[in-house]
């Protein structure tokens, strides 16, 4: 019996990227942060340190928003960690043996 097999090529990008993991959404976030940090530097008044501040803040945003080969960025991982730590970590339950006559309470902490 002959099966129809579908060949799916690997490493095919579904969106346009300037370099690996950095496309238009990340460019938008980076440009907004660069604009805000440029305005802060303009109002502070120091041109050279302001340019350095804009460069450092934009490069930090590129580092935080660039996605890896598993389609996760550092910001995505931080969001997952924060959501995990906001969830309930202690589970109280009561065990009752239906064949015996004892029961006890226990508190389990999820780590």
Number of C-alpha atoms within 10 A of each C-alpha: 3 4 5 6 6 6 6 7 6 6 7 7 9 6 9 11 14 9 8 12 20 18 16 12 10 18 18 11 15 21 14 13 17 21 14 14 20 20 14 14 19 13 11 11 11 10 13 9 12 19 16 13 17 20 14 14 18 21 14 13 19 19 15 17 22 19 19 12 9 7 9 13 18 15 15 14 12 12 11 11 11 11 10 11 10 8 8 9 11 11 10 9 11 10 10 12 10 8 6 7 7 9 10 9 9 10 10 10 10 8 6
